[in-house]
Amino acid sequence: MVLRLGLLVAIYLVVTLMAPRPEGVSEAGWRLAGLFLATVAGLIIQPLPGGALVLLAVTLAPLLTDLKLQDALAGYADSTVWLVMAAFFISRSLLNTGLARRIALLFVRAFGKSSLGVCYALSLSDMVLASIIPSNGARSGGVILPIVRSISELYGSLPGETARRLGVFLMVAVYQCVVVSSAMFYTGQASNPLAAKMAGDFGFEVTWAGWFVAGLVPGLLSIAIVPLVVYRMTRPEITRTPEAAAFASSELEKMGGLKGEEKILTLVFVAVCGLWITSGWHGLDITITALCGSMALLLTGVLKWEDVLQERAAWDIFLWYGGLLRLGKALNDEGVTRAFAQAVGDTFVDLSWMALLLVALLIYFYAHYAFASITAHVLSMYPAFLALLAAKGAPLGLVVFSFAAFANLSAGLTNYGTTPAPMFFGHGYVSLKEWWKVGAVASVVNIAIWLTAGFAWWKLLGLW
């Protein structure tokens, strides 16, 4: 830990004392840049848990820069932070009551008569849950992955000699669809609202409904096509799985009919999502909607206050999310992001905005080999590329959604790209070589889909 903390101090000193300060950036602003870069590096090498590291940065900001303490802490009052918190509380109810598992089992019962059908069933389940659960780790660990493992074992497919019967295909194909679901929704994973907030700082408002509509067509295409590609690469020995549908039916019978708390939760789930989708009509802030949903669950007893207090992932995100949100805004206010965009723009001065966008997207996508966190990736590169393309005259809507989607899709490259990756890989069904090979091929497929069908769909929506 001491060595890694020392490395972060070294990064700060190199930036502030040795790197040339761009014209138009104050000394205090440049020190803030050093602190921010050291913090992002810390999220990658993790000498401390993310929340503790960001809280340390927030504490140091008033000492090292011109940012006042009340300003440094202002991120914790941001409505985006509380949207994520409220969504986490609702998701806890989905997991605790078993409604999330019931949804997944219903899909498996309906579509799980083949190995490909099981993959589609679980992928569609994750997609539905991504509409309100802002943690791909919670969705995978609490719902999707246990069912993947259970169905694999149902057919005698275990890590080792029998892995290729079914487990290899399901593990890698379902994971690739999880990253697609993460890209499709505002609540697909925790840093998507952060990207939306950054887009707002550039003058482009992103709503839950806007993100949903933008991601719908390319997302559904990816979920339809990527499993077919993975199927050909890791063809399972067992292709027909009638027992999987029977397993789902048996599990649903054990669960019985919808309990009272599940009925209440279903109403809240539908109401919150419905109000999010229609927010453009009635003007109700989506954070208020989410908080009202959480309060309704507390008042009816579906969600216990102890559940709220014990939701460690939510409170951890609260600490690092609120802090980084404010530090990132301060960095933009100091002109550091614009200075970076200007420097990169000067390098590619002869390229049109479309050519520059394509080059930047490919660099941005494959840079994720160096990241174990979508959040760290977004923080370090998303605002800089937004500033670069905005300065070049690219349509903001196209830039915002393409980079936001690619941040999520790129997590499919490796076995550490986002929280669910080590969860799936850690079960031991898939070799490292095969995981990376599938990730590389899936990346090409996703890029092709989102750059063609995605761009065409966004053209129809008027985003460019």
C-alpha positions in Angstrom: 0.0 0.0 0.0 2.8 2.4 0.9 4.5 1.9 -2.5 1.2 2.5 -4.4 0.4 5.6 -2.4 4.0 6.8 -3.1 3.3 6.3 -6.8 0.3 8.6 -6.5 2.3 11.3 -4.8 4.9 10.9 -7.6 2.2 11.4 -10.2 1.0 14.5 -8.5 4.5 16.0 -8.3 5.4 15.1 -11.9 2.2 16.8 -13.2 2.5 19.9 -11.0 6.3 20.4 -11.0 7.6 18.9 -14.3 4.8 18.9 -16.8 4.3 22.2 -18.7 1.3 24.1 -17.6 -1.0 24.9 -20.5 -1.7 28.5 -21.3 -4.9 29.7 -19.7 -4.8 27.3 -16.8 -3.9 28.8 -13.4 -1.3 27.3 -11.0 -4.1 26.2 -8.7 -6.0 24.7 -11.6 -2.9 22.7 -12.6 -2.5 21.5 -9.1 -6.1 20.3 -9.2 -5.3 18.5 -12.5 -2.4 16.7 -10.7 -4.7 15.8 -7.8 -7.4 14.5 -10.2 -4.9 12.4 -12.3 -3.4 10.9 -9.1 -6.9 10.1 -7.9 -7.9 8.4 -11.2 -4.6 6.4 -11.1 -5.5 5.4 -7.6 -8.8 4.0 -8.7 -6.8 1.8 -11.1 -4.0 0.6 -8.8 -6.2 0.8 -5.6 -3.9 1.5 -2.7 -7.1 2.3 -0.8 -10.8 1.5 -1.4 -12.3 3.8 -4.0 -14.5 5.7 -1.5 -11.6 6.3 0.9 -9.3 7.4 -1.9 -11.8 10.0 -3.3 -12.6 11.3 0.2 -8.8 11.8 0.7 -8.7 13.8 -2.6 -11.7 15.9 -1.5 -10.0 16.6 1.8 -6.7 17.6 0.1 -8.4 19.8 -2.5 -8.9 22.8 -0.3 -5.3 22.5 0.9 -3.7 22.2 -2.5 -6.0 24.3 -4.7 -8.3 27.3 -4.5 -11.3 25.1 -4.0 -13.1 25.9 -0.7 -14.1 23.0 1.5 -17.9 23.6 1.1 -17.3 23.6 -2.7 -15.3 20.4 -2.6 -18.1 18.8 -0.7 -20.9 20.1 -2.9 -20.9 17.0 -5.1 -22.6 15.1 -2.3 -25.6 17.4 -2.7 -25.9 16.8 -6.4 -29.2 15.2 -7.5 -27.4 12.8 -9.8 -25.7 11.2 -6.8 -29.0 10.8 -5.0 -30.5 9.3 -8.1 -27.9 6.5 -8.0 -28.5 6.0 -4.3 -32.3 5.8 -4.6 -31.9 3.3 -7.5 -29.6 1.2 -5.4 -32.2 1.1 -2.6 -34.9 0.0 -5.0 -32.6 -2.6 -6.5 -31.9 -4.0 -2.9 -35.7 -4.6 -2.7 -35.7 -6.4 -6.0 -32.9 -8.7 -4.8 -34.3 -9.2 -1.2 -37.8 -10.0 -2.2 -36.7 -12.4 -4.9 -38.6 -10.5 -7.6 -35.4 -10.0 -9.7 -34.8 -13.8 -9.6 -38.4 -14.4 -10.5 -38.1 -12.2 -13.6 -35.0 -14.1 -14.7 -36.6 -17.5 -14.2 -39.7 -16.4 -16.1 -37.4 -15.6 -19.1 -35.6 -18.9 -18.8 -38.9 -20.8 -18.6 -40.1 -19.1 -21.8 -36.9 -19.2 -23.9 -34.6 -21.7 -22.2 -35.2 -24.8 -24.3 -31.8 -24.5 -26.0 -28.4 -23.4 -24.9 -28.7 -20.3 -27.1 -32.2 -19.7 -25.7 -30.9 -19.8 -22.1 -28.3 -17.2 -23.1 -30.9 -14.9 -24.6 -33.3 -15.5 -21.6 -30.6 -14.4 -19.1 -29.4 -11.6 -21.3 -33.0 -10.2 -21.6 -33.4 -10.6 -17.9 -30.3 -8.5 -17.2 -31.5 -5.9 -19.7 -34.9 -5.6 -17.9 -33.2 -5.3 -14.5 -30.7 -2.7 -15.9 -33.6 -0.3 -16.3 -33.5 0.3 -12.6 -30.5 -1.5 -11.0 -27.5 0.7 -11.5 -25.0 -2.0 -10.7 -24.0 -4.6 -13.2 -22.2 -6.3 -10.3 -25.4 -6.6 -8.2 -27.4 -7.9 -11.2 -24.8 -10.5 -12.1 -23.8 -11.6 -8.6 -27.3 -11.5 -7.1 -29.4 -12.9 -10.0 -27.8 -13.8 -13.3 -24.6 -15.6 -12.5 -26.2 -18.0 -9.9 -28.7 -19.2 -12.6 -25.9 -19.6 -15.2 -23.9 -21.8 -12.8 -27.0 -23.8 -11.7 -28.0 -24.5 -15.3 -24.5 -25.5 -16.2 -24.3 -27.9 -13.3 -27.7 -29.2 -14.2 -26.1 -30.6 -17.4 -23.0 -31.9 -15.6 -20.9 -29.0 -16.9 -18.3 -28.1 -14.3 -15.0 -26.3 -14.5 -12.4 -28.6 -16.1 -13.1 -31.5 -18.5 -16.8 -31.0 -18.7 -16.7 -27.2 -19.0 -17.4 -27.2 -22.8 -20.6 -29.1 -22.4 -22.4 -25.8 -21.7 -20.6 -23.7 -19.1 -18.0 -22.1 -21.3 -20.6 -20.8 -23.7 -23.0 -19.5 -21.1 -20.3 -17.8 -19.0 -18.7 -15.8 -21.7 -21.8 -15.1 -23.9 -24.0 -13.9 -21.0 -21.1 -11.7 -19.7 -20.8 -10.1 -23.2 -24.5 -9.3 -23.1 -24.2 -7.8 -19.6 -21.8 -5.1 -20.9 -24.3 -4.4 -23.7 -27.1 -4.0 -21.1 -24.8 -1.6 -19.2 -24.6 0.5 -22.3 -28.3 0.6 -23.0 -29.6 2.4 -19.9 -29.0 5.5 -17.9 -29.0 3.1 -14.9 -27.1 0.4 -16.7 -24.1 0.8 -14.4 -23.0 3.3 -11.8 -20.9 5.7 -13.9 -23.5 6.2 -16.7 -25.2 9.0 -14.7 -21.7 10.5 -14.2 -21.2 10.5 -18.0 -24.7 12.1 -18.4 -23.7 14.8 -15.8 -20.5 15.5 -17.7 -22.5 15.8 -20.9 -24.7 18.3 -19.2 -21.6 20.4 -18.3 -21.1 20.7 -22.1 -24.6 21.8 -22.7 -26.2 18.5 -23.7 -28.9 17.2 -21.4 -29.2 13.5 -21.1 -32.5 12.0 -19.6 -33.3 8.4 -18.7 -35.8 8.3 -21.6 -33.3 9.8 -24.0 -30.6 7.3 -23.1 -33.1 4.4 -23.3 -34.3 5.4 -26.8 -30.7 6.0 -28.1 -29.5 2.6 -26.8 -32.6 0.6 -27.8 -31.9 -0.3 -31.4 -28.1 -0.9 -31.4 -28.4 -2.5 -28.0 -31.0 -5.1 -29.1 -28.9 -5.8 -32.2 -25.8 -6.5 -30.1 -27.8 -8.7 -27.7 -29.2 -10.6 -30.8 -25.9 -11.0 -32.7 -23.1 -11.2 -30.1 -24.4 -14.5 -28.6 -24.5 -16.0 -32.1 -20.9 -15.1 -32.7 -19.8 -16.4 -29.3 -21.9 -19.6 -30.0 -19.8 -20.3 -33.1 -16.6 -19.6 -31.3 -17.4 -21.7 -28.2 -20.1 -24.1 -29.5 -21.4 -26.1 -26.5 -21.6 -29.8 -26.7 -25.2 -29.6 -25.4 -27.4 -27.5 -27.7 -30.9 -28.6 -26.5 -31.7 -27.7 -22.9 -35.3 -28.7 -22.0 -34.3 -29.4 -18.5 -33.3 -25.7 -18.1 -36.9 -24.6 -18.8 -38.1 -27.4 -16.4 -35.6 -26.2 -13.8 -37.0 -22.6 -14.1 -40.6 -23.9 -13.7 -39.6 -25.9 -10.7 -37.9 -23.0 -9.1 -40.9 -20.8 -9.8 -43.2 -23.3 -8.2 -41.0 -23.3 -5.1 -41.3 -19.6 -5.0 -45.1 -19.8 -5.2 -47.3 -16.9 -6.4 -46.4 -13.2 -6.0 -46.2 -12.3 -2.4 -47.7 -9.1 -1.1 -44.3 -7.3 -1.0 -43.5 -8.4 -4.5 -46.8 -7.0 -5.8 -46.1 -3.7 -4.1 -42.6 -3.7 -5.5 -43.9 -4.5 -9.0 -46.2 -1.5 -8.8 -43.3 0.7 -7.7 -41.0 -0.7 -10.3 -43.4 -0.1 -13.1 -44.4 3.4 -11.8 -40.8 4.6 -11.4 -39.8 3.3 -14.8 -42.9 4.8 -16.4 -42.3 8.2 -14.8 -38.7 8.1 -16.0 -39.8 7.3 -19.5 -42.4 10.1 -19.6 -40.3 12.7 -17.7 -40.1 14.8 -20.9 -43.9 15.2 -20.8 -44.6 15.9 -17.1 -41.3 17.5 -16.2 -40.8 15.6 -12.9 -37.1 15.2 -12.1 -36.1 11.6 -12.3 -34.2 11.8 -9.0 -37.5 12.9 -7.2 -39.2 9.9 -8.9 -36.5 7.5 -7.7 -36.6 9.0 -4.1 -40.4 8.7 -4.1 -40.1 5.1 -5.1 -37.6 4.4 -2.3 -39.8 6.2 0.2 -42.9 4.2 -0.9 -41.0 1.0 -0.3 -39.9 2.2 3.1 -43.4 3.2 4.1 -44.9 -0.1 3.1 -42.2 -2.1 4.8 -40.9 -3.7 1.6 -37.6 -2.0 2.2 -36.3 -1.9 5.7 -34.2 1.0 7.1 -31.6 -1.7 8.1 -31.4 -2.6 4.4 -30.6 1.0 3.5 -27.9 1.2 6.2 -26.4 -2.1 5.1 -26.3 -1.2 1.4 -22.5 -0.9 1.5 -22.1 -0.7 -2.3 -24.5 2.3 -2.4 -22.7 4.2 0.4 -19.3 3.5 -1.1 -20.5 4.9 -4.5 -22.0 7.9 -2.6 -18.5 8.7 -1.3 -16.5 8.3 -4.5 -19.2 9.4 -6.9 -20.0 12.7 -5.2 -16.4 13.6 -4.7 -15.3 12.8 -8.3 -18.3 14.6 -9.7 -17.3 17.8 -8.0 -13.6 17.5 -8.7 -14.3 16.8 -12.4 -16.5 19.9 -12.6 -13.9 22.0 -10.9 -11.3 20.7 -13.4 -13.6 21.7 -16.3 -14.2 25.2 -14.7 -10.4 25.7 -14.5 -10.1 25.1 -18.2 -7.9 22.0 -18.0 -10.2 19.9 -20.1 -10.4 22.6 -22.8 -6.6 22.8 -22.8 -6.2 19.1 -23.4 -8.8 19.2 -26.2 -6.9 22.0 -27.8 -3.6 20.1 -27.7 -5.1 17.0 -29.2 -7.0 19.0 -31.8 -3.8 20.6 -32.9 -2.3 17.1 -33.5 -5.3 16.1 -35.7 -6.0 19.5 -37.2 -6.4 18.2 -40.8 -9.1 15.6 -39.9 -12.8 16.3 -40.4 -14.9 16.0 -37.2 -16.2 12.6 -38.4 -12.8 11.2 -39.1 -11.5 12.5 -35.8 -14.6 11.0 -34.0 -13.9 7.6 -35.5 -10.2 7.7 -34.6 -11.0 8.9 -31.1 -13.6 6.2 -30.5 -11.2 3.4 -31.5 -8.5 4.9 -29.2 -11.0 5.3 -26.4 -12.4 1.8 -26.8 -9.2 -0.2 -26.8 -7.7 2.0 -24.1 -9.9 -0.1 -21.8 -7.2 -2.8 -21.8 -5.5 -0.5 -19.2 -8.6 -0.1 -17.0 -10.2 -2.3 -14.5 -13.1 0.1 -14.0 -15.6 1.8 -16.4 -15.7 4.7 -14.0 -12.0 5.3 -14.1 -12.1 5.1 -17.9 -14.9 7.6 -18.1 -13.3 10.0 -15.6 -9.9 10.0 -17.3 -11.0 10.2 -21.0 -14.7 11.0 -21.5 -14.7 14.8 -20.7 -11.5 15.3 -22.6 -12.8 13.7 -25.8 -16.1 15.5 -25.4 -14.3 18.8 -25.3 -12.1 17.8 -28.3 -14.9 16.8 -30.6 -17.1 19.8 -29.4 -14.3 22.1 -30.4 -14.0 20.4 -33.8 -17.7 21.1 -34.4 -19.0 17.5 -34.0 -22.7 17.2 -33.0 -22.8 16.8 -29.3 -25.6 14.2 -29.2 -23.6 11.9 -31.4 -20.4 12.4 -29.4 -22.1 12.0 -26.0 -23.9 8.7 -26.7 -21.1 7.1 -28.7 -18.5 7.6 -26.1 -20.9 6.7 -23.3 -21.8 3.4 -25.0 -18.2 2.6 -25.9 -17.1 3.0 -22.3 -19.4 0.2 -21.4 -18.9 -2.1 -24.4 -15.2 -2.0 -24.0 -15.5 -3.7 -20.7 -16.1 -6.9 -22.6 -12.4 -7.0 -23.7 -10.9 -8.5 -20.6 -11.5 -10.6 -17.5 -11.2 -7.4 -15.3 -13.0 -4.8 -17.4 -15.8 -4.2 -14.9 -17.1 -5.7 -11.7 -19.0 -8.7 -13.2 -15.9 -9.8 -15.3 -13.9 -11.4 -12.5 -17.2 -12.8 -11.1 -17.9 -14.8 -14.3 -14.2 -15.6 -15.1 -13.5 -16.6 -11.5 -15.8 -19.7 -11.8 -13.0 -21.3 -13.8 -14.9 -22.4 -16.9 -13.1 -20.3 -19.4 -9.3 -20.0 -20.0 -7.7 -16.6 -20.0 -6.7 -17.0 -23.7 -10.3 -17.9 -24.8 -11.8 -15.1 -22.7 -9.6 -12.5 -24.3 -10.1 -14.0 -27.8 -13.9 -13.8 -27.5 -13.6 -10.3 -26.0 -11.6 -9.1 -29.0 -14.0 -10.6 -31.6 -17.0 -9.3 -29.7 -15.5 -5.9 -29.6 -15.3 -5.8 -33.4 -18.9 -7.0 -33.7 -20.1 -4.4 -31.2 -18.1 -1.6 -32.8 -19.5 -2.5 -36.2 -23.1 -2.5 -34.9 -22.9 0.7 -33.0 -21.0 2.6 -35.7 -23.5 1.6 -38.4 -26.9 0.8 -37.0 -26.2 3.0 -34.0 -25.2 6.0 -36.0 -28.1 5.5 -38.4 -30.6 5.3 -35.6 -29.1 8.4 -33.9 -29.4 10.2 -37.3 -33.1 9.3 -37.3 -33.5 10.6 -33.8 -31.9 13.9 -34.8 -28.8 13.6 -32.6 -26.7 14.6 -35.6 
